[in-house]
Amino acid sequence: MNSSVVLIHGTNAGPWTMSNFRGYFEQRGFHCHSPAYRHHDNLPSDATSALLAGMSIADYVEDIAEFVETLDTAPILVGHSLGGVVAQKLAARGLPGAIVLLNGSVNWGVLPTTDQERALGKMLMAAGPFWEGTVLPDFETMAKFGLNMLDPAEQRRIFDRLGPESGRVMFELFFWMFDENQTTKIDYDAITCPVLMVSGSKDLAIPPSTARLIAERHGSRTTFHEAPGFGHYLTLEPEWKKIAEICGEWMVEQETTV
């Protein structure tokens, strides 16, 4: 198998959140890569945490674009959460041969469809001008919206590995209507490669009802799969292999187009 796979992580995290999928895809014969956004390689110190202030999703898009452009062939991009937005931005440039969005974050122009999504936005609003600095994850919020399908001990273990994130990045994701740069706006017409969208039925942050709105914008090139019983961090949940298998089979099918 000649296809390369680039796994793109989400906010407050790093390549370690994609390690289960990387191992599985490598066993399937794919050549896998797990680049990190700038300042996301390791748990940050106070100094590196400060470097995140002012970082934009546009910066992270360039980080992954620079890596992808070093590859000999157009890879399959597998993006989780924020990584899904990054994958779509790169697809609009024609860089990948196919993209997989695992609970991909909301794009510009897509409104929330549930009370839980609106509640999550209100929590950020209550934090004051968070976009000026960095945002630390809160355990109760993460346990409810991101890690809800894990047992309490595993929730704590994963939470302890998470780090701060650029407040500007969170602003661009949750309050896109106020982002004059329209950072997360996707040129859907420019995306011609196949798209697989996997949406956890128990994901409260980006529920299937919202994910389907994104799928509709991609049109007939998109395969949509709702994963019963999975939450937001489906790459780390006990049954993660079921999702990896779905993705792996689809990726094999796309090999002739990559």
C-alpha positions in Angstrom: 0.0 0.0 0.0 1.5 3.3 -1.1 -0.9 5.8 0.5 0.3 8.2 3.2 -2.0 9.2 6.0 -1.5 12.4 8.0 -3.3 12.4 11.3 -4.3 15.9 12.6 -5.2 16.4 16.2 -7.6 18.8 18.0 -7.4 21.7 20.4 -5.6 21.5 23.7 -4.0 18.2 22.6 -1.2 16.7 20.5 -0.4 13.8 18.2 -0.8 11.3 21.2 -4.6 11.6 20.8 -4.3 9.9 17.4 -1.8 7.2 18.4 -4.4 4.4 18.5 -5.5 5.1 14.9 -1.9 5.6 13.7 -1.0 2.1 15.0 -4.1 0.5 13.4 -3.5 2.2 10.0 0.1 1.3 10.0 -0.9 -2.4 10.5 -3.1 -2.0 7.5 -0.1 -0.9 5.5 -0.5 2.8 5.4 2.5 5.2 5.9 1.4 7.3 8.8 2.5 10.7 10.0 1.4 12.7 13.1 2.6 16.3 12.9 1.8 18.7 15.7 0.7 22.3 15.5 3.3 24.7 16.7 3.8 24.6 20.5 1.7 21.4 20.8 4.5 18.8 20.8 4.7 18.3 24.6 2.9 19.5 27.7 3.7 23.2 27.7 5.7 25.0 30.3 4.7 28.5 31.4 7.0 29.9 28.6 5.6 27.8 25.8 2.0 28.3 27.0 2.5 32.1 26.6 3.6 31.5 23.0 0.1 30.2 22.2 -1.5 33.6 22.8 -2.5 35.1 19.5 -2.1 31.9 17.5 -4.8 31.5 14.9 -6.2 28.4 13.2 -4.7 29.9 10.1 -1.3 29.3 11.7 -2.1 25.7 12.3 -3.3 25.2 8.8 0.0 26.5 7.5 1.9 24.2 9.9 0.2 21.1 8.5 0.3 22.4 4.9 4.1 22.8 5.1 4.4 19.2 6.3 2.0 17.8 3.7 3.9 19.6 0.9 7.0 17.6 1.9 5.3 14.3 0.9 5.8 12.7 -2.4 2.1 11.9 -3.0 -1.2 13.4 -2.0 -2.0 11.9 1.4 -5.3 11.0 3.1 -5.9 13.5 5.9 -7.5 12.3 9.1 -8.6 15.2 11.3 -10.2 15.0 14.7 -12.2 18.0 16.0 -10.2 21.1 15.0 -8.2 18.8 12.8 -11.3 18.4 10.7 -11.4 22.1 9.9 -7.7 22.0 9.1 -8.2 19.0 6.8 -11.0 20.8 4.9 -8.9 24.0 4.5 -6.1 21.9 3.0 -8.5 20.0 0.8 -9.7 23.3 -0.7 -6.1 23.9 -1.8 -6.1 20.5 -3.5 -3.4 19.0 -1.2 -4.9 15.7 0.0 -6.3 12.8 -2.1 -9.1 12.3 0.5 -10.1 13.5 3.9 -11.6 11.9 7.0 -13.3 14.1 9.5 -13.7 12.6 13.0 -16.2 14.7 14.9 -14.8 17.7 12.9 -15.3 21.1 14.5 -17.9 23.5 13.2 -17.1 25.5 10.0 -17.9 29.2 9.4 -21.6 29.6 8.8 -22.8 26.5 10.6 -25.1 27.4 13.5 -25.5 25.2 16.6 -28.4 22.8 16.6 -28.6 21.8 20.2 -28.8 23.4 23.7 -25.6 21.7 24.7 -23.6 23.4 21.9 -25.1 26.8 22.9 -24.2 26.1 26.6 -20.6 25.3 25.7 -20.4 28.7 23.9 -21.9 30.5 26.9 -19.2 29.0 29.1 -16.5 30.6 27.0 -18.4 33.9 27.0 -18.4 33.9 30.8 -14.5 33.7 30.8 -14.2 37.3 29.7 -11.9 38.4 26.8 -10.4 34.8 26.5 -9.3 35.5 22.9 -6.5 37.7 24.2 -4.6 34.9 26.0 -4.8 31.2 26.4 -7.6 28.9 27.6 -7.0 26.1 30.0 -9.3 23.1 29.9 -11.7 22.6 32.7 -12.2 19.0 34.0 -16.0 19.2 34.5 -16.5 20.7 31.0 -14.2 18.2 29.4 -15.8 15.3 31.2 -19.3 16.3 30.0 -18.5 17.5 26.4 -15.4 15.6 25.4 -14.8 12.6 27.6 -18.4 11.6 28.4 -18.0 8.0 27.0 -15.0 7.2 29.2 -15.0 6.0 32.8 -14.0 8.5 35.4 -10.4 7.2 35.9 -9.7 7.4 32.2 -11.3 10.8 31.9 -8.8 12.1 34.5 -5.9 10.4 32.9 -6.6 11.9 29.5 -7.5 15.3 31.0 -4.1 15.4 32.8 -2.4 15.2 29.4 -4.3 18.1 27.9 -2.8 21.6 27.8 -3.8 25.2 27.2 -4.9 26.4 23.8 -4.9 29.8 22.1 -7.9 31.8 23.1 -8.0 33.2 19.6 -8.3 29.7 18.2 -11.3 29.0 20.5 -12.9 32.3 19.4 -12.5 31.5 15.7 -14.2 28.1 16.3 -17.1 29.1 18.6 -17.7 32.7 17.6 -17.0 32.6 13.8 -19.7 35.2 13.2 -17.5 37.8 14.9 -14.3 36.7 13.2 -13.6 39.3 10.5 -11.0 37.0 8.9 -13.6 34.3 8.4 -10.8 31.9 9.4 -12.9 28.7 9.4 -14.8 29.5 6.2 -14.5 26.5 3.8 -14.6 26.8 0.0 -16.7 23.7 -0.5 -16.7 24.0 -4.3 -12.9 23.9 -4.3 -12.9 20.5 -2.5 -13.1 17.7 -5.1 -11.6 14.8 -3.2 -13.7 12.2 -1.3 -14.8 13.0 2.2 -15.7 10.6 5.0 -17.4 12.2 8.0 -17.7 10.2 11.2 -20.0 11.7 13.9 -20.4 10.2 17.4 -24.0 9.9 18.4 -23.1 10.9 22.0 -20.9 13.8 21.0 -22.3 16.9 22.8 -19.7 19.3 21.4 -20.4 18.6 17.6 -23.5 16.5 17.6 -24.6 14.5 14.5 -27.4 17.1 13.8 -24.8 19.8 13.3 -22.3 17.5 11.6 -24.9 16.7 9.0 -25.2 20.4 8.1 -21.5 20.3 7.2 -22.0 17.1 5.2 -24.8 18.7 3.2 -22.4 21.5 2.2 -19.9 18.9 0.8 -22.6 17.3 -1.3 -22.4 13.9 -3.1 -18.6 13.5 -2.5 -19.3 12.9 1.2 -19.9 9.6 3.0 -21.6 10.2 6.4 -21.4 7.7 9.2 -23.1 8.2 12.6 -21.3 6.1 15.2 -23.8 4.9 17.8 -22.6 5.2 21.4 -19.4 7.2 20.6 -18.6 10.6 22.1 -16.2 13.4 21.0 -12.9 11.7 21.8 -13.7 8.6 19.8 -10.0 8.0 19.0 -9.5 7.2 22.7 -12.7 5.5 23.7 -12.8 1.8 24.6 -14.3 0.7 21.2 -12.1 3.1 19.1 -11.0 0.2 16.9 -14.5 -0.1 15.4 -14.2 3.5 14.1 -10.6 2.8 12.9 -11.9 -0.2 11.0 -14.7 1.9 9.3 -12.1 4.5 8.3 -9.6 2.0 7.2 -12.0 0.2 4.9 -13.1 3.5 3.4 -9.5 4.6 2.9 -8.6 1.4 1.1 -11.5 2.0 -1.3 -10.2 5.5 -2.0 -6.7 4.3 -2.9 -7.4 4.4 -6.6 -8.3 8.1 -6.3 -5.3 9.1 -4.1 
